[in-house]
Amino acid sequence: MASEQSVSRMKRVSKTGEVRSANAPGKQRRLPIRKRTNAIERRGVAHVRTVVEDANCVFKEIDRASDYGHDAFVLLVDDEEVTPMEIALQIKAGRSFCRAQTCKFSATRAQLTFWARHPFTTLGVVYDPDAECAWWVDLREEARSHSSGTAGTTVTFSKQDWNRFDGHGFEKVLLPTLLGEPPRINLETALAWAVDTDSGTHDLGTRVLLARFRRETETWEAIFREFRRRGSNASFSVYRGLVRIMGHADEGYFSDEVPWSIRSPRQTEVMSFGKAEVVALLHFVDDRGFERGSSGYGLFAIIPSLIDGLKILCEIANDGDISDEISNHAALLLAIHADDPQWWSLWLRKPPVSADPRQL
């Protein structure tokens, strides 16, 4: 038989299973609740902490009472060298923030203002519990792009290989980028990124190729192939590569940065560019036109050396099917030539020879 104590306890249990207080009849006492989202949040923070500390960087979590837009700070350590650079993190975790190909979370106007004005770079990191991985976005840049208005916004960004917040992504991509260096990825990865359909991945891949692998034949095959395939939609780094392979006083390349055996045939290819290629190149001219230091100034390494370059510019300037902006760029180049043909001629490149000219 049940003891009197057990019977007494059973009587205090309501039909809903809630325990009634023996000292206060009729009142109910609920046990503390811990939502499952709390566990997922901690998994997200633990993932970020592990990634950071495995890279020998210093992870400093912020107490909730002091959380006004940042969940943690990270002191960057390069190998074993403690740098004076620190970043801030806003960490989100859970299925509600994730889709198959994207991450998103809401931000108030106050948070946007805080991130935009904060002296530290603030990264938003979203942990996907199903993928057991996280992805990051630059919240300071996002906040500055939403600087107008009084309302908050939803920050949405895609999941890509380059913005994975995992061991490889942090050490090989994010950390060097924050330190002002190109990602420390291998040639195979850079080539794969350069041909990716995602514009951000394509841009990063081409930048790495030019920074780390400019002496490799595969780099220039990719640069020229992507320019012909994408045209004006190619990364600005593709455009910069075309300028550099010709040689430019402000952009390079000179000396032996690119082997002559690679450079010579690529210069010949540039010199054979026709109207379609020139139209694509003119799309990279910014509001500063052809002033020194502008993107358009780089075209002087290319257009004066083109076969029938002036004829091509005339055709573009007078083509009614081409946008006024592009036609005006072509007309301005013609005016520069007419105003100072001697200066224009200084940019002329003779057809490349097959050997290094320094050895002739």
C-alpha positions as a printed Julia matrix, in Angstrom:
360×3 Matrix{Float64}:
  0.0    0.0     0.0
  1.1    3.52   -0.69
  2.37   5.44    2.28
  0.41   8.39    3.64
  3.2   10.67    2.4
  2.87   9.32   -1.15
 -0.9    9.69   -1.09
 -0.56  13.23    0.15
  1.81  14.06   -2.71
 -0.5   12.47   -5.28
 -3.35  14.65   -4.07
 -1.27  17.73   -4.69
 -0.79  16.82   -8.37
 -3.4   18.45  -10.58
 -4.93  16.88  -13.64
 -2.47  18.86  -15.82
  0.48  17.39  -13.96
  1.4   20.63  -12.18
  2.44  20.41   -8.55
  0.32  22.35   -6.06
  2.07  23.94   -3.15
  1.28  22.14    0.09
  1.65  25.41    1.98
 -0.6   27.46   -0.31
 -3.63  25.43   -1.41
 -4.97  26.35   -4.84
 -1.72  28.05   -6.0
  0.52  26.43   -8.59
  4.3   26.39   -8.75
  5.91  25.77  -12.16
  9.47  24.51  -12.4
 12.04  26.65  -14.25
 11.95  26.33  -18.03
 14.97  26.06  -20.3
 14.01  26.33  -23.94
 15.78  24.2   -26.5
 16.8   27.36  -28.33
 19.09  28.12  -25.38
 21.02  24.93  -26.04
 21.31  25.75  -29.75
 22.52  29.25  -28.93
 25.27  27.81  -26.76
 26.18  25.34  -29.51
 26.61  28.3   -31.84
 28.82  30.18  -29.4
 30.8   27.0   -28.67
 31.36  26.43  -32.4
 32.65  29.96  -32.88
 34.84  29.75  -29.79
 36.37  26.45  -30.93
 37.14  27.77  -34.41
 38.75  30.91  -33.02
 40.78  29.23  -30.31
 41.93  26.4   -32.58
 43.49  29.14  -34.72
 45.34  30.36  -31.6
 43.29  33.57  -31.52
 41.74  34.92  -28.32
 37.95  34.63  -27.91
 36.37  36.98  -25.37
 32.67  36.37  -24.8
 30.56  39.28  -23.59
 28.25  38.8   -20.61
 24.57  39.16  -21.53
 24.27  42.1   -19.15
 26.87  43.96  -21.24
 25.54  42.91  -24.67
 24.6   45.99  -26.67
 25.2   44.62  -30.16
 28.26  42.41  -29.71
 28.36  38.89  -28.32
 32.14  38.52  -28.36
 35.44  40.07  -29.32
 38.34  38.28  -31.01
 41.97  39.29  -30.69
 43.7   38.18  -33.88
 46.84  36.07  -33.59
 48.83  35.25  -36.74
 50.53  31.92  -36.07
 52.02  32.9   -32.69
 52.28  36.64  -33.24
 49.65  38.58  -31.31
 48.52  41.38  -33.59
 47.04  44.7   -32.4
 43.88  43.93  -34.35
 40.58  43.01  -32.75
 37.15  42.34  -34.24
 33.65  42.07  -32.8
 31.11  39.31  -33.39
 27.32  39.14  -33.35
 26.41  35.44  -33.12
 23.1   33.88  -34.14
 22.25  30.19  -33.98
 19.21  28.19  -34.99
 17.15  26.91  -37.88
 15.06  30.07  -37.99
 18.12  31.98  -39.21
 19.06  29.48  -41.92
 17.92  28.3   -45.31
 19.58  25.81  -47.63
 21.65  28.47  -49.4
 21.29  31.58  -47.25
 21.36  32.97  -43.75
 19.31  35.88  -42.45
 18.44  37.74  -39.28
 16.76  41.0   -38.39
 18.56  44.11  -37.15
 17.09  47.2   -35.55
 17.95  50.73  -36.61
 19.84  51.18  -33.33
 21.96  48.07  -34.03
 22.71  49.21  -37.59
 23.84  52.6   -36.34
 25.98  50.98  -33.64
 27.72  48.61  -36.06
 28.22  51.3   -38.71
 29.9   53.69  -36.26
 31.87  51.18  -34.22
 35.66  51.37  -34.75
 35.97  47.58  -34.86
 34.91  45.47  -37.79
 31.76  43.64  -36.71
 31.04  40.26  -38.24
 27.68  38.56  -38.1
 28.1   34.81  -37.64
 25.14  32.47  -38.13
 25.4   28.88  -36.94
 23.3   26.28  -38.77
 22.7   23.35  -36.38
 21.71  21.02  -39.22
 24.92  21.7   -41.18
 26.97  21.95  -37.96
 28.76  24.91  -39.51
 28.53  28.7   -39.52
 28.83  31.47  -42.11
 29.81  35.11  -41.67
 28.96  38.52  -43.11
 30.57  41.93  -42.6
 27.94  43.71  -40.52
 29.73  47.04  -40.53
 29.54  47.16  -44.32
 25.95  45.94  -44.28
 25.03  48.6   -41.73
 26.69  51.36  -43.73
 24.83  50.3   -46.85
 21.57  50.73  -44.91
 22.58  54.05  -43.36
 19.52  55.95  -44.62
 16.03  55.61  -43.2
 14.7   55.06  -39.73
 13.63  51.43  -39.88
 15.59  48.28  -39.24
 16.28  45.67  -41.88
 16.79  41.97  -42.48
 20.39  41.05  -43.17
 20.46  38.26  -45.76
 23.61  36.69  -47.18
 24.5   33.56  -49.1
 26.38  30.54  -47.86
 29.58  30.27  -49.88
 32.85  28.41  -49.48
 34.75  31.64  -48.8
 32.55  32.82  -45.92
 32.35  29.55  -44.02
 33.19  30.07  -40.35
 35.04  26.82  -39.77
 38.65  25.9   -39.16
 39.81  26.16  -42.76
 37.7   29.2   -43.57
 38.87  31.13  -40.54
 42.58  30.37  -40.81
 42.95  30.42  -44.6
 40.42  33.05  -45.66
 39.02  35.25  -42.91
 42.1   35.74  -40.75
 44.48  36.81  -43.55
 41.76  39.01  -45.05
 41.32  40.83  -41.75
 45.09  41.25  -41.59
 45.11  42.86  -45.04
 46.45  39.86  -46.96
 44.92  37.75  -49.74
 43.46  34.43  -48.59
 46.01  31.67  -48.13
 44.32  29.15  -50.39
 45.96  26.91  -52.96
 45.93  27.41  -56.73
 43.29  24.76  -57.34
 40.85  26.43  -54.96
 41.52  29.9   -56.36
 40.86  28.68  -59.9
 37.61  27.02  -58.82
 36.46  30.22  -57.12
 37.4   32.36  -60.13
 34.94  30.51  -62.38
 32.15  30.33  -59.79
 28.76  31.73  -60.78
 28.55  33.69  -57.52
 30.01  37.14  -58.21
 31.61  37.47  -54.76
 33.33  34.09  -55.04
 34.46  34.89  -58.59
 35.92  38.22  -57.46
 37.8   36.72  -54.53
 39.17  33.89  -56.66
 40.55  36.27  -59.3
 42.07  38.52  -56.65
 43.89  35.58  -55.09
 45.15  34.44  -58.5
 46.67  37.85  -59.23
 48.12  38.25  -55.75
 49.56  34.8   -55.14
 49.75  32.94  -58.46
 50.55  35.55  -61.15
 53.51  33.48  -62.36
 51.29  30.51  -63.2
 49.98  29.84  -66.71
 46.63  28.67  -65.31
 46.06  32.08  -63.73
 46.16  33.93  -67.03
 44.14  31.29  -68.82
 41.43  31.86  -66.21
 41.66  35.67  -66.34
 41.28  35.83  -70.12
 38.64  33.11  -70.25
 36.5   34.84  -67.63
 36.8   38.2   -69.39
 35.61  36.74  -72.68
 32.86  34.77  -70.93
 31.54  37.48  -68.6
 32.51  40.68  -70.4
 31.47  43.72  -68.35
 30.14  41.39  -65.63
 33.61  40.1   -64.88
 35.26  41.01  -61.61
 37.17  44.28  -61.46
 40.19  42.1   -60.71
 39.87  40.57  -64.18
 40.01  44.06  -65.66
 43.0   44.89  -63.47
 44.74  41.73  -64.64
 44.38  42.78  -68.29
 45.88  46.17  -67.45
 48.75  44.64  -65.52
 49.68  42.09  -68.15
 50.22  44.97  -70.59
 52.29  46.91  -68.05
 51.14  50.16  -66.46
 53.07  52.85  -64.59
 50.63  52.74  -61.68
 49.44  49.14  -61.8
 52.46  47.03  -62.91
 53.48  44.37  -63.8
 57.1   44.98  -64.65
 60.43  43.21  -64.11
 59.88  39.45  -63.8
 56.59  39.42  -61.86
 55.11  37.49  -64.79
 57.42  35.27  -66.86
 57.88  36.62  -70.37
 56.88  33.27  -71.83
 53.42  33.88  -70.34
 53.25  37.63  -70.78
 54.18  37.87  -74.47
 51.33  35.78  -75.94
 48.81  37.42  -73.59
 49.89  40.89  -74.71
 49.4   39.79  -78.3
 45.91  38.59  -77.41
 45.04  41.94  -75.8
 46.28  43.84  -78.85
 43.84  41.88  -81.0
 40.79  42.96  -78.98
 37.92  44.19  -81.09
 34.83  46.32  -80.57
 33.04  43.91  -78.23
 36.02  43.67  -75.89
 36.55  47.45  -75.86
 32.88  48.05  -75.01
 33.26  45.62  -72.1
 36.42  47.39  -70.93
 34.73  50.8   -71.01
 32.16  49.54  -68.5
 34.92  49.57  -65.87
 35.41  53.34  -66.16
 34.15  55.07  -63.01
 32.85  58.6   -62.38
 36.38  60.0   -62.43
 36.71  59.2   -66.11
 40.34  58.88  -67.18
 42.03  60.88  -64.43
 45.2   59.45  -63.01
 44.36  57.12  -60.15
 40.95  56.25  -61.57
 39.99  52.86  -62.95
 39.71  54.4   -66.42
 43.34  55.48  -66.34
 44.31  51.84  -66.63
 42.86  51.7   -70.16
 45.81  53.7   -71.48
 47.85  50.53  -71.07
 45.49  48.79  -73.51
 43.57  50.92  -76.0
 46.43  52.94  -77.58
 48.12  49.63  -78.46
 45.1   47.98  -80.07
 45.1   47.2   -83.75
 42.67  49.8   -85.2
 42.1   51.13  -81.69
 41.07  54.63  -82.84
 38.75  53.17  -85.45
 37.09  51.01  -82.8
 36.58  54.04  -80.56
 34.96  55.94  -83.45
 32.56  53.06  -84.09
 31.59  52.93  -80.41
 31.17  56.7   -80.12
 28.79  56.74  -83.11
 26.86  53.54  -82.38
 23.3   54.45  -81.43
 22.67  50.99  -79.97
 25.34  51.48  -77.31
 24.52  53.32  -74.09
 25.3   57.03  -73.92
 27.67  56.43  -71.03
 29.86  54.03  -72.99
 29.69  56.15  -76.16
 30.76  59.2   -74.16
 33.73  57.31  -72.73
 34.85  56.42  -76.25
 34.37  60.02  -77.43
 36.41  61.33  -74.51
 39.29  59.0   -75.35
 39.19  60.25  -78.96
 39.31  63.82  -77.66
 42.31  62.99  -75.45
 44.1   61.57  -78.49
 43.26  64.59  -80.63
 44.35  67.02  -77.91
 47.73  65.38  -77.25
 48.67  62.69  -79.78
 52.25  62.68  -78.54
 51.17  61.78  -75.0
 48.88  59.1   -76.46
 51.82  57.63  -78.39
 53.79  57.2   -75.18
 51.42  54.38  -74.29
 51.9   52.46  -77.51
 53.24  48.94  -77.15
 55.05  47.29  -79.99
 53.95  43.76  -80.83
 55.67  41.51  -78.28
 58.62  39.42  -79.29
 58.87  35.78  -78.32
 61.87  36.26  -76.03
 62.49  38.41  -72.99
 63.5   41.81  -74.46
 66.07  42.27  -71.69
 68.02  39.38  -73.17
 68.05  40.65  -76.76
